[in-house]
Amino acid sequence: MSWERTQQQELKVQIRWLIRRDLPEVLDIERASFEFAWTEEDFLCCLRQRNCIGMVAEYEDRIVGFMIYELHKSTLQILNFAVHPDFRRLKIGSQMIEKLVDKLCQQRRREIRLEVRETNLPAQLFFRSQGFRALAVLRNHYEDTDEDAYVMCLRLTDADDPTAFAWPRNRIKYRDAA
Ligand SMILES: CC(C)(COP(=O)(O)OP(=O)(O)OC[C@H]1O[C@@H](n2cnc3c(N)ncnc32)[C@H](O)[C@@H]1OP(=O)(O)O)[C@@H](O)C(=O)NCCC(=O)NCCS
């Protein structure tokens, strides 16, 4: 692989809004990541909603990750999120969560939520490493497999003080090192 890794195995990416012409690359990542992948129509339908936002991570003009999320009054809900299989474990997912946390603080929202399949252990471990904790189990949540979903949540500890956010330890380390 041609990219350079830093000591922490972090590949620095640019994070920006998703635009229509990103969709073919986003769909490739989606199909490579999920057995029950969203279709192009699913993405378009979702992104037409006023409270729905897409972001992408770019490395050397290539889309290497994406996230779709929904804004609610006090919560931000992640609906879809994946990093290209060839670019995983390079802290790209972490950088996208960090971006989301920055937005959360700016917008005075208090938590990020998501649902993850019970069989998706890598994602559960990833979100746990980012400070998310399991809140609830939704029994037989998915129509395709009847699997349970775990609701995971990252919460502000004090809405008036964004610096009081419960950052996971590894990110504090990165911030201090920056
Ligand atoms: C979940 C996902 C987005 C993580 O993205 P990523 O860029 O690879 O994650 P990072 O490199 O930022 O990982 C940060 C930390 O999370 C944990 N982690 C990430 N992937 C992991 C895995 N497969 N197994 C165990 N821990 C993992 C590790 O602690 C990791 O730090 P380390 O590499 O120093 O050990 C990616 O694995 C993915 O696209 N999965 C398929 C799609 C998916 O399941 N999306 C979530 C739907 S809810």
Ligand as a Chemical Component Dictionary entry (heavy atoms), coordinates in Angstrom:
data_LIG
# 
_chem_comp.id                   LIG 
_chem_comp.type                 NON-POLYMER 
_chem_comp.pdbx_formal_charge   0 
_chem_comp.three_letter_code    LIG 
# 
loop_
_chem_comp_atom.comp_id 
_chem_comp_atom.atom_id 
_chem_comp_atom.alt_atom_id 
_chem_comp_atom.type_symbol 
_chem_comp_atom.charge 
_chem_comp_atom.model_Cartn_x 
_chem_comp_atom.model_Cartn_y 
_chem_comp_atom.model_Cartn_z 
_chem_comp_atom.pdbx_ordinal 
LIG C1  C1  C 0 -16.894 -0.078 12.107 1  
LIG C2  C2  C 0 -15.942 0.639  11.112 2  
LIG C3  C3  C 0 -16.675 1.841  10.508 3  
LIG C4  C4  C 0 -14.691 1.105  11.882 4  
LIG O1  O1  O 0 -13.887 1.908  11.016 5  
LIG P1  P1  P 0 -12.276 1.931  11.087 6  
LIG O2  O2  O 0 -11.818 3.113  10.331 7  
LIG O3  O3  O 0 -11.732 0.606  10.688 8  
LIG O4  O4  O 0 -12.046 2.103  12.665 9  
LIG P2  P2  P 0 -10.751 2.721  13.392 10 
LIG O5  O5  O 0 -9.500  2.384  12.646 11 
LIG O6  O6  O 0 -11.012 4.158  13.662 12 
LIG O7  O7  O 0 -10.782 1.880  14.759 13 
LIG C5  C5  C 0 -10.630 2.494  16.039 14 
LIG C6  C6  C 0 -10.638 1.411  17.085 15 
LIG O8  O8  O 0 -11.899 0.683  17.063 16 
LIG C7  C7  C 0 -11.663 -0.701 17.391 17 
LIG N1  N1  N 0 -11.933 -1.535 16.221 18 
LIG C8  C8  C 0 -12.170 -1.121 14.966 19 
LIG N2  N2  N 0 -12.392 -2.185 14.153 20 
LIG C9  C9  C 0 -12.279 -3.278 14.937 21 
LIG C10 C10 C 0 -12.373 -4.672 14.672 22 
LIG N3  N3  N 0 -12.640 -5.153 13.441 23 
LIG N4  N4  N 0 -12.188 -5.539 15.710 24 
LIG C11 C11 C 0 -11.911 -5.086 16.959 25 
LIG N5  N5  N 0 -11.809 -3.758 17.263 26 
LIG C12 C12 C 0 -11.988 -2.870 16.259 27 
LIG C13 C13 C 0 -10.172 -0.793 17.753 28 
LIG O9  O9  O 0 -10.049 -0.510 19.131 29 
LIG C14 C14 C 0 -9.598  0.333  16.913 30 
LIG O10 O10 O 0 -8.340  0.804  17.385 31 
LIG P3  P3  P 0 -6.984  -0.008 17.006 32 
LIG O11 O11 O 0 -7.021  -0.229 15.519 33 
LIG O12 O12 O 0 -5.886  0.930  17.450 34 
LIG O13 O13 O 0 -7.044  -1.301 17.763 35 
LIG C15 C15 C 0 -15.475 -0.356 9.998  36 
LIG O14 O14 O 0 -14.985 -1.532 10.593 37 
LIG C16 C16 C 0 -16.565 -0.730 9.016  38 
LIG O15 O15 O 0 -16.799 -0.062 8.019  39 
LIG N6  N6  N 0 -17.262 -1.879 9.270  40 
LIG C17 C17 C 0 -18.285 -2.381 8.348  41 
LIG C18 C18 C 0 -19.517 -1.530 8.344  42 
LIG C19 C19 C 0 -20.164 -1.440 9.725  43 
LIG O16 O16 O 0 -20.272 -2.438 10.445 44 
LIG N7  N7  N 0 -20.622 -0.235 10.069 45 
LIG C20 C20 C 0 -21.255 0.037  11.337 46 
LIG C21 C21 C 0 -22.712 -0.230 11.229 47 
LIG S1  S1  S 0 -23.526 0.076  12.778 48 
# 
loop_
_chem_comp_bond.comp_id 
_chem_comp_bond.atom_id_1 
_chem_comp_bond.atom_id_2 
_chem_comp_bond.value_order 
_chem_comp_bond.pdbx_ordinal 
LIG C1  C2  SING 1  
LIG C2  C3  SING 2  
LIG C2  C4  SING 3  
LIG C2  C15 SING 4  
LIG C4  O1  SING 5  
LIG O1  P1  SING 6  
LIG P1  O2  DOUB 7  
LIG P1  O3  SING 8  
LIG P1  O4  SING 9  
LIG O4  P2  SING 10 
LIG P2  O5  DOUB 11 
LIG P2  O6  SING 12 
LIG P2  O7  SING 13 
LIG O7  C5  SING 14 
LIG C5  C6  SING 15 
LIG C6  O8  SING 16 
LIG C6  C14 SING 17 
LIG O8  C7  SING 18 
LIG C7  N1  SING 19 
LIG C7  C13 SING 20 
LIG N1  C8  SING 21 
LIG N1  C12 SING 22 
LIG C8  N2  DOUB 23 
LIG N2  C9  SING 24 
LIG C9  C10 SING 25 
LIG C9  C12 DOUB 26 
LIG C10 N3  SING 27 
LIG C10 N4  DOUB 28 
LIG N4  C11 SING 29 
LIG C11 N5  DOUB 30 
LIG N5  C12 SING 31 
LIG C13 O9  SING 32 
LIG C13 C14 SING 33 
LIG C14 O10 SING 34 
LIG O10 P3  SING 35 
LIG P3  O11 DOUB 36 
LIG P3  O12 SING 37 
LIG P3  O13 SING 38 
LIG C15 O14 SING 39 
LIG C15 C16 SING 40 
LIG C16 O15 DOUB 41 
LIG C16 N6  SING 42 
LIG N6  C17 SING 43 
LIG C17 C18 SING 44 
LIG C18 C19 SING 45 
LIG C19 O16 DOUB 46 
LIG C19 N7  SING 47 
LIG N7  C20 SING 48 
LIG C20 C21 SING 49 
LIG C21 S1  SING 50 
# 
